[in-house]
C-alpha cells in the first residue's frame, strides 16, 4: 500500500506488476507484527492523501492519460482491497472449520 502514497509524494509511479510477489518470508511472530504495523501505517498514509484531495485533483489525470483519473485509481485500490479481504476471510473460515 506504500506504492501510491510514494507516487503522490514523488510525482511518479514506481510500482510495477512484476514486483507484486516480491515478499520476504515471515519467519517469526515479530516479523508478522512488523508487517501488520507497516501495512496499517501505509493504509492510514494513503487515506490521509485521499482526504486532502479536492474534487479538481480527484477528477484530474492520474500521472498519464492511460491511467485515467485519480478517483478511478483510488476506487480501484479500494475495490482491490475488498477482494483481498474476502480472500483472507475465506482462508480464515477454512482454517477455523478444520
C-alpha positions, 0 to 999 in steps of 0.5 A, a space after each residue: 500500500 506504500 506504492 501510491 502514497 510514494 507516487 503522490 509524494 514523488 510525482 511518479 509511479 514506481 510500482 510495477 506488476 512484476 514486483 507484486 510477489 516480491 515478499 520476504 518470508 515471515 519467519 517469526 511472530 515479530 516479523 508478522 507484527 512488523 508487517 501488520 504495523 507497516 501495512 496499517 501505517 501505509 493504509 492510514 498514509 494513503 487515506 490521509 492523501 485521499 482526504 486532502 484531495 479536492 474534487 479538481 485533483 480527484 477528477 484530474 489525470 492520474 500521472 498519464 492519460 492511460 491511467 485515467 483519473 485519480 478517483 478511478 485509481 483510488 476506487 480501484 485500490 479500494 475495490 482491490 482491497 475488498 477482494 483481498 479481504 474476502 480472500 483472507 476471510 475465506 482462508 480464515 473460515 477454512 482454517 477455523 472449520 478444520 
